[in-house]
Amino acid sequence: MTISIHSTKIAFLGIGLMGTRMTRRLLDAGFQVAVWNRTPAACEPLLQAGAKAFSFDQASTADLIMLCLADDQAVQSVVQQLLPNLRSGQVIIDFSSLSVEMTQQLASQVTSKNVSWIDAPVSGGVMGAETGTLVIFAGGDQKMVETMQPVFTPLSQRVTYMGLNGTGQATKICNQLIVAASSTLISEAVELARRAGVDTTLLAPALAGGFADSKPLQILAPRMATQSFTPVQWKVQTLAKDLKNAVRLARHHQLDIPVAATALSRLEKHQQDGHSEDDLSSIILLHSASS
């Protein structure tokens, strides 16, 4: 397959926090993009920006089908609706964060119709999607991944080929394990600093450049310090879902990951308190009850 800005037709399914921004960047790069979302109203701004509306019975008209959906169940549901209408030679690029098991299962299903599957989960959050600086972990056929570079370019600063289908998702799971464990620890550090009399708005700049520094620290700590949880950049429920996948994958490989398990229990508690849709920085509120 040859990718051409002028002739390649893209269908982008899943117009959420990430998908909206990624689709807009593809449109701005000159690609023809049709969009679909379970809640159609989410597509309206993109339709006004030049996107077309997509329906499952039109699946055969797309050269590339891109997915950016919530979880295993959502992607499986969409793929089952796509399957009857897929044609030989198409490529599905899945930017969603899924379990390795589901990815391999879906890749096998579409491969039986001579359709290529690339698992291409991303890291970089909403800001990365908006600025086209995401990093992509790709699993699938290496030559096909390389062929997709023209559509990856408007979206990302780097694409790393990780191996066969499932390895992209395994890499993202490792990424999320680190982010989740770090975020819960950052909340503890901010709260400890507050109780010790530190001006917590100074914590992130004070630690910048040292061994404790990280992007999550610089993004989350200032929001935690001021309890400014909007706009939402990372949903609590999204990270909890990814961390469940990490614990499940570790269990499959008979690996004990107690730090990740503890972080998951904290995120699940925060969800139970009604914060599923809130920004990850809101986990600082977990400490309120004991303050």
C-alpha positions in Angstrom: 0.0 0.0 0.0 1.2 3.5 -0.8 0.0 6.3 1.4 -0.9 9.6 -0.3 -2.3 12.7 1.4 -4.5 13.3 -1.6 -5.9 9.8 -2.3 -5.7 7.8 0.9 -9.1 7.6 2.7 -9.0 7.3 6.4 -11.9 6.3 8.8 -11.3 7.4 12.4 -13.5 5.7 15.0 -13.6 7.0 18.5 -13.8 10.8 18.9 -12.9 11.3 22.5 -10.3 13.4 24.2 -7.5 11.9 22.1 -9.4 11.0 18.9 -10.7 14.5 18.4 -7.3 16.0 18.4 -5.7 13.3 16.4 -8.4 13.5 13.7 -8.0 17.3 13.5 -4.3 16.9 12.9 -4.9 14.5 10.1 -7.4 16.9 8.5 -4.9 19.8 8.9 -2.3 17.6 7.2 -4.6 17.3 4.2 -5.9 13.7 4.6 -9.5 12.7 3.8 -11.0 11.6 7.0 -14.5 10.1 7.8 -15.4 10.0 11.5 -17.6 7.9 13.8 -18.4 8.0 17.5 -20.9 6.1 19.6 -22.2 9.6 20.6 -22.6 11.2 17.2 -22.6 14.8 18.6 -18.9 14.5 19.4 -18.2 14.4 15.6 -19.9 17.7 14.8 -16.9 20.0 15.2 -14.8 17.7 13.0 -17.6 17.5 10.4 -17.6 21.3 10.3 -13.8 21.2 9.9 -14.1 19.1 6.7 -14.4 15.5 7.9 -17.1 13.2 6.5 -19.5 11.0 8.5 -18.7 7.3 8.6 -21.0 4.4 8.9 -20.1 0.7 9.3 -21.7 -0.3 5.9 -19.1 2.1 4.3 -16.1 0.3 5.8 -14.9 -1.0 2.5 -14.4 2.5 1.1 -11.7 3.3 3.7 -8.0 2.5 3.0 -7.1 2.9 6.6 -9.4 2.4 9.6 -8.1 4.0 12.8 -9.5 3.1 16.2 -9.2 5.1 19.4 -11.7 3.6 21.8 -12.1 3.1 25.5 -11.3 -0.6 26.2 -11.4 -4.2 25.1 -15.1 -4.4 25.0 -15.6 -1.2 22.9 -12.9 -2.2 20.3 -14.3 -5.8 20.1 -17.8 -4.4 19.5 -16.7 -2.1 16.8 -14.6 -4.7 15.0 -17.5 -7.1 15.0 -19.5 -4.4 13.2 -16.7 -3.8 10.8 -15.9 -7.4 9.9 -18.7 -8.0 7.4 -17.8 -5.0 5.4 -14.0 -5.2 5.3 -12.1 -5.8 2.1 -8.8 -7.3 1.3 -5.8 -5.0 1.6 -7.2 -2.7 4.2 -5.2 -1.7 7.3 -6.6 -1.2 10.8 -4.5 0.9 13.1 -5.6 0.6 16.7 -4.5 3.6 18.9 -6.6 2.3 21.8 -5.0 0.8 25.0 -6.1 -2.9 25.1 -5.1 -6.1 26.7 -2.5 -8.2 24.8 -4.9 -11.1 24.6 -7.7 -9.1 23.0 -5.3 -7.5 20.5 -4.0 -10.8 19.3 -7.5 -12.2 19.0 -8.8 -9.2 16.9 -5.6 -9.2 14.8 -6.2 -12.9 14.0 -9.9 -12.2 13.0 -9.1 -9.5 10.6 -6.1 -11.2 9.1 -8.4 -14.0 8.0 -9.9 -11.4 5.7 -6.5 -10.3 4.4 -6.7 -7.1 6.5 -3.6 -6.0 8.4 -3.8 -5.0 12.1 -1.3 -2.7 13.7 -1.6 -2.2 17.5 -0.3 1.4 17.9 -1.1 2.6 21.4 0.2 6.1 22.2 1.7 8.0 25.1 1.8 11.8 25.5 -1.8 12.5 26.7 -4.1 15.2 25.4 -1.3 17.7 25.0 0.7 15.3 22.8 -2.3 14.6 20.7 -2.9 18.3 20.2 0.6 19.1 19.3 1.4 16.0 17.3 4.1 14.9 19.7 2.8 11.5 20.8 5.0 8.5 20.9 3.7 5.3 19.3 4.5 1.7 20.2 3.7 -0.4 17.2 3.1 -4.1 16.9 2.4 -6.0 13.7 4.1 -6.5 10.4 7.3 -4.3 10.4 7.1 -3.4 6.7 3.5 -2.4 7.1 4.3 -0.2 10.1 7.0 1.5 8.1 4.6 2.1 5.2 2.2 3.9 7.6 4.8 6.6 8.5 3.1 9.3 6.4 0.0 9.1 8.6 2.0 8.7 11.8 4.0 11.8 11.1 1.2 14.4 11.8 0.4 12.6 15.0 3.7 11.7 16.6 7.3 12.6 17.3 8.4 8.9 17.2 7.2 5.5 16.2 9.0 2.5 17.7 8.4 -0.9 16.2 8.2 -3.3 19.1 7.5 -6.7 17.4 4.5 -8.8 16.4 0.9 -8.0 17.2 0.5 -7.5 21.0 3.9 -6.2 21.7 2.8 -2.6 21.1 0.1 -3.1 23.7 2.5 -4.8 26.1 4.8 -1.8 25.8 1.9 0.6 26.5 0.9 -1.5 29.6 4.5 -1.1 30.9 4.2 2.7 30.3 1.0 2.9 32.1 2.3 0.8 35.0 5.0 3.4 35.6 2.7 6.4 35.1 0.1 4.9 37.5 2.5 4.0 40.3 4.2 7.4 39.9 1.0 9.4 40.0 -0.1 7.8 43.3 3.3 8.4 44.8 3.3 12.0 43.6 0.0 12.6 45.4 1.6 11.2 48.6 4.6 13.5 48.1 2.4 16.6 47.6 0.3 15.8 50.6 3.3 15.1 52.8 4.9 18.4 51.7 1.7 20.3 52.5 1.4 18.8 56.0 5.1 19.6 56.6 4.5 23.3 55.9 5.9 23.4 52.4 4.3 25.7 49.8 3.4 22.8 47.4 3.2 25.1 44.4 7.0 25.2 44.7 7.5 21.4 44.8 7.6 20.6 41.1 9.9 23.5 40.1 12.2 22.7 43.1 12.5 19.1 42.0 12.9 19.9 38.3 16.1 18.4 36.8 16.8 16.2 39.8 16.4 12.4 40.0 12.8 12.7 41.1 11.8 14.8 38.1 9.4 13.4 35.4 6.7 14.6 33.1 4.0 13.3 35.4 5.5 15.2 38.3 5.6 18.4 36.3 2.1 18.0 35.1 0.4 16.5 38.1 2.1 18.1 41.1 1.1 21.7 40.2 -2.5 20.7 39.7 -2.6 18.7 42.9 -1.0 21.7 44.8 -3.8 24.0 43.6 -6.5 21.3 43.3 -7.1 22.4 39.7 -8.5 19.4 38.0 -9.7 20.8 34.7 -9.4 20.5 31.8 -9.2 16.7 32.0 -6.0 15.3 30.6 -5.9 11.8 31.9 -9.1 10.2 33.1 -8.9 8.1 36.3 -10.9 5.3 34.8 -8.6 5.1 31.8 -5.5 4.6 33.9 -7.3 2.2 36.2 -8.3 0.1 33.1 -4.7 0.1 31.8 -3.4 -0.9 35.2 -5.8 -3.8 35.4 -4.3 -5.0 32.1 -0.9 -4.7 33.6 -1.8 -6.8 36.6 -3.5 -9.4 34.4 -0.5 -9.6 32.1 1.9 -10.0 35.0 -0.3 -12.8 36.4 -0.3 -14.6 33.1 3.5 -14.5 33.2 3.6 -15.5 36.8 5.2 -12.2 37.9 4.4 -10.5 41.2 4.0 -6.7 40.8 2.9 -5.5 44.3 3.6 -1.7 43.6 1.3 -1.8 40.6 -1.3 -3.7 42.6 -1.3 -1.1 45.3 -1.6 1.7 42.8 -4.5 0.0 41.2 -6.3 -0.3 44.6 -5.9 3.4 45.1 -7.3 4.3 41.7 -10.2 1.9 42.3 -11.0 3.5 45.6 -11.0 6.9 43.9 -13.4 5.6 41.3 -15.7 4.3 44.0 -15.7 7.8 45.5 -17.2 9.1 42.2 -14.1 10.3 40.3 -14.0 8.0 37.3 -14.3 10.7 34.8 -12.1 13.2 36.6 -8.5 14.1 35.9 -5.8 11.9 37.3 -4.5 14.8 39.4 -7.7 14.5 41.5 -6.3 11.5 43.3 -4.8 14.0 45.8 -8.3 14.0 47.2 -7.8 10.5 48.5 -5.8 12.1 51.3 -8.6 14.5 52.3 -10.3 12.1 54.6 -7.2 11.6 56.7 -6.1 15.3 56.8 
